[in-house]
């Protein structure tokens, strides 16, 4: 089966070459989506001859970069797609394990909370609390059994991606993904991955760096996604953040 590993990249000049050196050891075909980088990342990517490259002419968002990866994998007739972040949080040597498990599931999602690894970083408190709350809501609303709603290390059967119609451009895209995957009845499993935080101050962009604002935004996207697939009756008002309707 033909597989592709894709990395959304925005201003990762500190990490990009080292991460790609590792990823190319474990994946024969690697796609980088340069999401409008301005810090020298673009020049480093241009100097490489061992990757496929798609460039956004402006920063469109993490979700938008993943949409581009999904479209590329479908248009080029890949069977499996692995997505991995470029900030050092994910270990490329685990790519073959994700590919192996994706032969039996539609989505294989990494989880930093499924089990403990020696040397795990403590999660930033606000991120952990938001992840825990949103993951619990997804499980209750959609009948899932996730432990980590936001891990970017995933593998997908490309055929299954054809059942999704994703539009959320930012970091809330996984919420739309989970809602649509549940509505389509896709088979989902989690794989444990180490919890690695190299930059706890990484920005979510503008007002979303405020934890309360970010949580409210996530609930808004969740509500919109539920409504789009006809699940809105499951979304009780008590679950909404204040000010979200």
Residue pairs with C-beta under 8 A, 6 or more apart in sequence:
1 79
1 80
1 103
2 29
2 77
2 78
2 79
2 80
3 27
3 28
3 29
3 78
3 79
3 80
3 81
3 82
3 99
4 27
4 29
4 30
4 31
4 72
4 73
4 76
4 78
4 80
4 81
4 82
5 23
5 26
5 27
5 29
5 30
5 31
5 81
5 82
5 83
5 84
5 95
6 30
6 31
6 32
6 33
6 66
6 69
6 72
6 73
6 81
6 82
6 83
6 84
7 19
7 20
7 23
7 30
7 31
7 32
7 33
7 83
7 84
7 85
7 86
8 33
8 35
8 62
8 65
8 66
8 69
8 83
8 85
8 86
8 152
9 16
9 32
9 33
9 34
9 35
9 37
9 41
9 45
9 65
9 86
10 34
10 35
10 36
10 37
10 41
10 59
10 62
10 65
11 37
11 38
11 39
11 41
12 19
12 37
12 41
12 86
12 87
13 37
13 39
13 40
13 41
13 44
15 86
15 87
15 88
15 198
16 32
16 41
16 44
16 45
16 86
17 44
17 48
18 88
19 86
19 88
19 92
20 30
20 32
20 48
20 50
20 51
20 86
22 92
22 93
23 30
23 84
23 92
23 95
24 30
24 50
24 51
25 92
25 93
26 92
26 93
26 95
26 96
27 82
27 92
27 95
29 52
29 78
30 50
30 51
30 52
31 51
31 52
31 53
31 54
31 69
31 72
31 73
32 45
32 51
32 52
32 53
32 54
32 86
33 54
33 55
33 56
33 65
33 66
33 68
33 69
34 41
34 42
34 45
34 53
34 54
34 55
34 56
35 56
35 59
35 60
35 61
35 62
35 64
35 65
36 55
36 56
36 57
36 58
36 59
36 60
37 45
37 59
42 55
45 51
45 53
46 53
52 72
54 68
54 72
56 64
56 65
56 68
60 169
61 169
61 170
61 171
61 173
61 205
62 152
62 169
62 170
62 171
62 173
63 166
63 168
63 169
63 170
63 171
63 172
63 173
63 176
64 169
64 170
66 83
66 166
66 173
67 166
67 167
67 169
67 173
69 81
69 83
70 81
70 156
70 161
70 164
70 166
73 81
73 156
73 158
73 161
74 158
74 161
74 162
77 158
78 158
79 157
79 158
79 159
80 99
80 102
80 103
80 155
80 156
80 157
80 158
81 155
81 156
81 158
81 161
82 95
82 98
82 99
82 102
82 153
82 154
82 155
82 156
83 152
83 153
83 154
83 155
83 156
84 90
84 92
84 95
84 152
84 153
85 152
85 153
87 198
87 199
87 202
88 196
88 198
88 199
89 152
89 153
89 196
89 197
89 198
90 110
90 152
90 153
90 193
90 196
91 193
91 194
91 196
94 110
94 153
94 191
94 193
97 191
98 108
98 110
98 153
98 154
98 155
98 191
99 155
101 108
101 155
101 189
101 191
102 108
102 155
102 156
102 157
104 187
104 189
105 157
105 187
105 188
105 189
106 156
106 157
106 160
106 181
106 186
106 187
106 188
107 154
107 155
107 156
107 157
107 160
107 181
107 186
107 187
107 188
107 189
108 154
108 155
108 156
108 188
108 189
108 190
108 191
109 146
109 148
109 151
109 153
109 154
109 188
109 189
109 190
109 191
110 148
110 151
110 152
110 153
110 154
110 190
110 191
110 192
110 193
111 146
111 147
111 148
111 151
111 190
111 191
111 192
111 193
112 120
112 123
112 148
112 151
112 192
112 193
112 194
112 195
113 131
113 147
113 148
113 195
114 147
114 148
114 190
114 191
114 192
115 192
117 192
117 194
117 195
119 194
120 194
120 195
120 196
121 195
121 196
121 197
123 131
123 195
123 197
124 197
124 200
126 211
129 211
130 211
130 214
130 215
130 218
131 148
131 149
131 150
133 215
134 149
134 150
134 175
134 215
134 218
134 222
135 146
135 147
135 148
135 149
137 222
137 239
138 144
138 146
138 149
138 175
138 178
138 179
138 222
139 145
139 146
141 222
141 226
141 231
141 234
141 235
141 239
142 178
142 179
142 182
142 231
142 234
143 182
144 178
144 182
144 188
146 178
146 188
146 190
147 190
148 190
149 174
149 175
149 178
150 171
150 174
151 193
153 193
160 184
160 186
163 180
163 184
163 186
164 177
164 180
164 181
164 184
165 180
166 173
166 176
166 177
166 180
167 176
168 175
168 176
168 221
168 225
170 205
170 208
171 204
171 205
171 208
172 217
172 218
172 221
172 222
175 218
175 221
175 222
175 225
176 221
176 225
179 222
179 225
179 226
179 228
179 229
179 231
180 225
180 229
181 188
182 231
183 229
183 230
183 231
203 209
204 214
207 213
208 214
208 217
212 241
215 241
216 241
216 242
216 243
216 244
219 239
219 240
219 241
219 244
220 244
222 235
223 232
223 235
223 240
223 244
226 232
226 234
226 235
227 235
